[in-house]
C-alpha cells in the first residue's frame, strides 16, 4: 500500500506539473499568434517573436508548434514587406518625406526618382529633409460634441492646459490632440483624470518650417504628390508646402 501511495503521489504531481506546463504552452502560443497578427507587415515582427521565446526559454516548446503558431498567410515571412522612408525636394524646393511598405527597394526607388525628376524635383538621401520636420504624437480621443455641448469649451480648454500643442476635431465625434512624445504620458493621465480615455495614438512628421508653394509650381507639385500617392507601396506622405488662398 505504501508503494501504491508513493506512486499515486508521483502520478498526481506529474499530472499537476503537466497541466501547468500545458497552461503555459497555451499562453505562449496565444501570444505568438497575437504578435503574428498585429505585426504581420512590420519589420519588428522577428524581434517581438524572439523576445517572447527568450523570455520563456525554460519551457521547451517543440519547433513544429512554434512554426505553426507564427505561420500566417499574411505575416512578414510570406509578404516580405519592409518599412522604408524616402526623402526629396519637390518643385520650388518643397521638402517631402515618404513612408512606404515595400517588397522591392530598387523598384520603388526607381519609380520615386523618375516621378521627382518628371515634375522638377529630386529624390535625396536620408537625412537631407528630416531636419525640417519634428516628431509629433497624435492622440485620438472619442468625443461627441453633439451630445456634450455644455462641456465642449471645458474639454478643449482642459486639453490645452494639459500641455497639448493644438487640437483638431475629426468627423464630429473625435478630437485629435497633437503633442510631443515627451508629454504624451502626462496628457493621457490628465485626460483619464477627467474621465476621458484615448482610443489610439500615432507618430507623425510635422514641418518646423513651412514654404509657400509659388503659383508657377502648384500644378507640378500637386501632380507629383498625386503620382506618389498612386503607388501601392506608399503609406504616408509629409511635406512642408503651404498654399496661399488667392482672393478674386
C-alpha positions as CSV (number, residue, x, y, z in Angstrom):
1,X,0.0,0.0,0.0
2,X,2.9,2.3,0.8
3,X,4.4,1.7,-2.7
4,X,1.0,2.3,-4.2
5,X,0.5,5.6,-2.2
6,X,4.0,6.8,-3.3
7,X,3.2,6.1,-7.0
8,X,-0.1,7.8,-6.7
9,X,1.6,10.9,-5.2
10,X,4.2,10.9,-8.0
11,X,1.5,10.5,-10.6
12,X,-0.5,13.3,-9.1
13,X,2.5,15.6,-9.0
14,X,3.3,14.8,-12.6
15,X,-0.3,15.4,-13.8
16,X,-0.3,18.7,-11.9
17,X,3.1,19.7,-13.5
18,X,1.8,18.7,-16.9
19,X,-1.3,20.8,-16.5
20,X,0.8,23.8,-15.5
21,X,3.1,23.3,-18.4
22,X,0.2,22.9,-20.8
23,X,-1.3,26.1,-19.5
24,X,2.0,28.0,-20.1
25,X,2.3,26.4,-23.5
26,X,-1.2,27.7,-24.4
27,X,-0.5,31.1,-23.1
28,X,2.8,31.5,-25.0
29,X,1.3,30.1,-28.3
30,X,-1.6,32.6,-27.9
31,X,0.9,35.4,-27.5
32,X,2.8,34.3,-30.6
33,X,-0.4,34.2,-32.6
34,X,-1.4,37.6,-31.5
35,X,2.0,39.1,-32.3
36,X,1.9,37.4,-35.7
37,X,-1.4,39.2,-36.5
38,X,-0.5,42.6,-35.1
39,X,2.9,42.9,-36.6
40,X,2.2,40.9,-39.8
41,X,3.7,43.7,-42.1
42,X,6.1,45.2,-39.6
43,X,9.9,44.9,-39.5
44,X,9.6,44.5,-35.7
45,X,7.9,41.0,-36.2
46,X,11.1,38.9,-35.7
47,X,12.2,40.9,-32.7
48,X,8.9,40.5,-30.9
49,X,8.8,36.8,-31.6
50,X,12.4,36.3,-30.4
51,X,11.7,38.3,-27.3
52,X,8.7,36.0,-26.3
53,X,10.7,32.9,-27.0
54,X,13.7,34.1,-25.0
55,X,11.5,35.1,-22.0
56,X,10.2,31.5,-21.9
57,X,13.4,29.6,-22.8
58,X,12.9,27.3,-19.8
59,X,9.8,25.9,-21.4
60,X,10.9,23.6,-24.3
61,X,8.3,24.2,-26.9
62,X,8.7,21.9,-30.0
63,X,9.8,23.8,-33.1
64,X,6.9,22.5,-35.2
65,X,4.4,24.0,-32.7
66,X,6.3,27.3,-32.7
67,X,6.3,27.4,-36.5
68,X,2.6,26.6,-36.7
69,X,1.8,29.4,-34.1
70,X,3.6,32.1,-36.1
71,X,2.8,30.9,-39.6
72,X,0.2,33.2,-41.2
73,X,-0.6,33.8,-44.8
74,X,-0.4,37.5,-44.2
75,X,2.7,37.6,-42.0
76,X,6.1,39.1,-42.9
77,X,7.6,35.7,-43.8
78,X,5.1,35.5,-46.7
79,X,4.7,39.1,-47.8
80,X,8.3,40.0,-47.0
81,X,7.5,43.7,-46.8
82,X,9.8,46.1,-45.0
83,X,9.2,49.6,-43.8
84,X,11.3,52.3,-45.6
85,X,11.4,56.1,-45.8
86,X,12.4,58.3,-48.7
87,X,13.2,62.0,-48.8
88,X,13.3,64.5,-51.5
89,X,12.6,68.0,-52.7
90,X,9.7,68.8,-55.0
91,X,9.4,71.7,-57.4
92,X,10.1,75.0,-55.7
93,X,12.2,73.3,-53.0
94,X,9.3,71.9,-51.1
95,X,10.6,69.2,-48.6
96,X,8.9,65.8,-48.9
97,X,9.1,62.6,-46.7
98,X,7.5,59.4,-48.0
99,X,6.8,56.4,-45.8
100,X,6.4,53.0,-47.5
101,X,5.9,49.3,-47.0
102,X,8.0,47.7,-49.8
103,X,8.9,44.3,-51.3
104,X,11.4,45.5,-53.8
105,X,13.5,48.5,-52.8
106,X,15.0,49.0,-56.2
107,X,11.6,49.1,-57.9
108,X,10.1,51.8,-55.6
109,X,13.3,53.8,-55.6
110,X,13.3,53.9,-59.4
111,X,9.6,54.9,-59.5
112,X,10.1,57.7,-57.0
113,X,13.2,59.0,-58.6
114,X,11.5,59.1,-62.0
115,X,8.5,60.9,-60.6
116,X,10.5,63.6,-58.8
117,X,12.6,64.2,-61.9
118,X,9.5,64.4,-64.2
119,X,7.9,67.1,-62.1
120,X,11.0,69.2,-61.4
121,X,12.2,67.8,-58.1
122,X,14.8,65.4,-57.0
123,X,15.0,62.3,-54.7
124,X,17.6,62.9,-52.0
125,X,19.5,60.9,-49.4
126,X,18.0,60.1,-46.0
127,X,18.6,63.0,-43.6
128,X,18.5,65.7,-46.2
129,X,14.9,66.6,-45.4
130,X,14.1,65.3,-41.9
131,X,15.8,68.2,-40.1
132,X,12.9,70.4,-41.4
133,X,10.4,68.2,-39.5
134,X,9.8,67.2,-35.9
135,X,8.1,64.1,-34.5
136,X,4.6,64.8,-33.2
137,X,2.3,62.4,-31.4
138,X,-1.4,62.4,-32.4
139,X,-3.7,61.2,-29.6
140,X,-7.2,60.4,-30.8
141,X,-10.0,61.0,-28.3
142,X,-13.5,59.7,-28.9
143,X,-15.9,62.5,-28.0
144,X,-19.3,63.6,-29.3
145,X,-19.8,67.3,-29.4
146,X,-23.4,66.9,-30.3
147,X,-24.2,65.0,-27.1
148,X,-22.0,67.1,-24.8
149,X,-22.5,70.7,-25.9
150,X,-22.2,72.1,-22.4
151,X,-18.8,70.6,-21.9
152,X,-17.3,71.5,-25.3
153,X,-15.4,74.6,-24.1
154,X,-14.4,72.9,-20.9
155,X,-12.9,69.9,-22.8
156,X,-11.0,72.0,-25.3
157,X,-9.7,74.3,-22.6
158,X,-8.7,71.3,-20.4
159,X,-6.8,69.7,-23.3
160,X,-4.9,72.9,-24.0
161,X,-4.0,73.2,-20.3
162,X,-2.8,69.6,-20.3
163,X,0.2,70.7,-22.5
164,X,-1.1,69.9,-25.9
165,X,0.3,71.9,-28.8
166,X,-3.1,72.2,-30.5
167,X,-6.3,70.2,-31.1
168,X,-8.5,69.4,-34.1
169,X,-11.9,68.0,-34.4
170,X,-12.4,65.0,-36.6
171,X,-15.6,63.5,-38.1
172,X,-17.7,65.3,-35.4
173,X,-17.1,62.5,-32.8
174,X,-13.4,62.6,-32.3
175,X,-10.7,65.0,-31.2
176,X,-7.1,64.8,-32.4
177,X,-4.7,66.1,-29.8
178,X,-1.2,67.0,-31.0
179,X,1.7,66.9,-28.6
180,X,5.4,65.9,-28.1
181,X,6.5,62.4,-27.4
182,X,7.8,63.5,-24.0
183,X,4.4,64.9,-23.0
184,X,2.2,62.1,-24.2
185,X,2.0,60.1,-21.0
186,X,1.3,63.3,-19.0
187,X,-1.6,64.3,-21.3
188,X,-3.1,60.7,-21.3
189,X,-3.0,60.7,-17.4
190,X,-4.7,64.1,-17.2
191,X,-7.3,63.0,-19.7
192,X,-8.1,59.9,-17.6
193,X,-8.5,62.1,-14.5
194,X,-11.2,64.0,-16.5
195,X,-12.8,60.7,-17.4
196,X,-11.6,60.7,-21.0
197,X,-9.8,57.7,-22.5
198,X,-7.9,57.9,-25.8
199,X,-8.7,55.3,-28.4
200,X,-5.3,55.4,-30.2
201,X,-2.1,57.4,-30.7
202,X,0.4,57.6,-33.6
203,X,3.6,59.5,-34.5
204,X,3.7,61.8,-37.5
205,X,6.2,64.2,-39.0
206,X,5.3,67.9,-38.6
207,X,7.1,70.6,-40.5
208,X,9.1,73.1,-38.4
209,X,9.4,75.5,-41.3
210,X,6.7,75.9,-44.0
211,X,7.5,77.1,-47.5
212,X,4.9,78.8,-49.7
213,X,4.3,76.9,-53.0
214,X,4.7,79.5,-55.7
215,X,1.9,79.8,-58.2
216,X,4.1,78.6,-61.1
217,X,4.9,75.4,-59.2
218,X,1.4,74.5,-57.9
219,X,0.4,72.2,-60.8
220,X,3.7,70.4,-60.9
221,X,3.8,70.0,-57.1
222,X,0.2,68.6,-56.8
223,X,0.9,66.3,-59.8
224,X,4.0,64.9,-58.1
225,X,2.1,64.3,-54.8
226,X,-0.8,62.6,-56.7
227,X,1.6,60.4,-58.6
228,X,3.4,59.3,-55.5
229,X,0.1,58.6,-53.7
230,X,-0.9,56.3,-56.5
231,X,1.9,53.9,-55.7
232,X,0.6,51.0,-53.7
233,X,3.8,50.8,-51.6
234,X,3.3,54.3,-50.3
235,X,1.7,54.6,-46.8
236,X,2.1,58.3,-45.9
237,X,3.4,61.5,-47.5
238,X,4.6,64.5,-45.5
239,X,5.6,67.9,-46.9
240,X,6.2,71.5,-45.8
241,X,4.4,73.1,-48.6
242,X,1.9,75.9,-47.8
243,X,-0.7,77.1,-50.3
244,X,-1.9,80.7,-50.1
245,X,-5.6,81.3,-50.7
246,X,-5.9,83.7,-53.7
247,X,-8.7,86.3,-53.5
248,X,-10.6,87.3,-56.6
